[in-house]
Amino acid sequence: MANKAVTDQEALDYHQYPHAGKISVEITTAVKTQKDLSMAYTPGVAVPCLCIEKEPEDAYKYTAKGNLVAVISNGTAVLGLGNIGALASKPVMEGKGVLFKSFSGLDSFDIEVDTEDVDEFCKAVALISPTFGGINLEDIKAPECFEIEKRLDEELDIPVMHDDQHGTAVISTAAIMNACEITGKTLQDLKIVVIGAGAAAISCARLYRHVGVKNIFMLDSKGVIHEGRDDLNEFKKEFCAPKDTTKIDVFMDADVAVGLSRPGSFSVENIKLMADTPIIFTLANPTPEIFPDVTRKARPDAIIATGRSDFDNQVNNVLGFPFIFRGAMDVRATRVNIEMKIAAARALADLAKQEVPEYVNEIFGKKLEFGKEYIIPKPFDKRLVVEVSSAVAQAAVDSGSSLMKDFDIEVYKKELAKRIK
């Protein structure tokens, strides 16, 4: 079902009424009597403070740390808006908080850091990190985002993830896994073309390699990334093709094209060169590289996905980050490692193959069944918090990111299921 167009005034009214912004802070305990006040603040508050001083892990017992995510940005790569600055990015960061709360029950504070200096940014985040159980980096431009995430991941003992990189990678990997099952292709034999070479593109290509894809080509705004170019940063060099490889070469008999660029960065002529039953993801937002109807006319045999909610197969990061952080934080993982990302992708792929609940069908006005038009779950599927979060938590324990003892995934699934209303 296509969404109705939203006017500018409707969007402004949504953010202004009934209160300015989209989030607020709620108290979770009673403050109705003098005794309540004495426990909430002085003198009673000193008791947990002293406990935490002696045993820092008690912060998870006596404070909101374990359910609190920081959504942090400097506003240098906001949605399709570019470098609009820290303050202008705040509506997006508040929106991320809405999604965390709505889909996984995690609370969040949005924090806009007014610097483009990597050292200053990392220092600011590190200094406030004791407040939080996880750090969601958001809308930070490449290549700085790679260095920022790497530094913070190494320095902090809580999960850190730049969602613009890894969210798209996890969701698109799940979609490719299921598209392969439908078309009879295998991950190991795929030829993938990634159009774009920013944060999401690099992370996607890396994750595709981790799940077994060997043959990956990448294009940036100047063309194919190959060994004959002398203008490549260290991240693009990971995906160098042989010298003088052309755009025709990379699209010829390619099985998958993943657009993470801008409208027009590849064409109908390019996708006509692809192999039978191609998998074509045009994920530029809000305007895809090629619109689905144009793709379908040129390649009726294709499996198509976009980044938009008004077409089938939306590669939407909300299928990932709320549940990845939920699972990671619930088992006190120290980082979001590759095993946890792959577990999330596989859980998403598996869920899409299960019977779709009727309430999801009603939301979208049609019966959804696993197939070419339904290769990844819908965001409103309430089972996501159970299946994805538990898979991530188990992977954290199995891989050593979490030191939790005696983790019981079935018990954890039952606890997660209580969140479904």
Sequence and secondary structure as in RCSB ss.txt:
>XXXX:A:sequence
MANKAVTDQEALDYHQYPHAGKISVEITTAVKTQKDLSMAYTPGVAVPCLCIEKEPEDAYKYTAKGNLVAVISNG
TAVLGLGNIGALASKPVMEGKGVLFKSFSGLDSFDIEVDTEDVDEFCKAVALISPTFGGINLEDIKAPECFEIEK
RLDEELDIPVMHDDQHGTAVISTAAIMNACEITGKTLQDLKIVVIGAGAAAISCARLYRHVGVKNIFMLDSKGVI
HEGRDDLNEFKKEFCAPKDTTKIDVFMDADVAVGLSRPGSFSVENIKLMADTPIIFTLANPTPEIFPDVTRKARP
DAIIATGRSDFDNQVNNVLGFPFIFRGAMDVRATRVNIEMKIAAARALADLAKQEVPEYVNEIFGKKLEFGKEYI
IPKPFDKRLVVEVSSAVAQAAVDSGSSLMKDFDIEVYKKELAKRIK
>XXXX:A:secstr
       HHHHHHHHHSSSSSS      S   SHHHHHHHSTTTTHHHHHHHHH GGGHHHHSSGGGEEEEEE S
SSBTTTBS  TGGGHHHHHHHHHHHHHHH  EEEEEE     HHHHHHHHHHHGGG SEEEE S  TTHHHHHHH
HHHHH SS EEEHHHHHHHHHHHHHHHHHHHHHT  GGG EEEEE  SHHHHHHHHHHHHTT  EEEEEETTEE 
BTT S   TTGGGG BSTT  HHHHHTT SEEEE S TTSS HHHHTTS SS EEEE  SSS SS HHHHHHH T
T EEEES TTSSSB  GGGTHHHHHHHHHHTT S   HHHHHHHHHHHHHHHTS   HHHHHHHTS   SBTTBS
S  TT TTHHHHHHHHHHHHHHHHTS   SS  HHHHHHHHHTT  
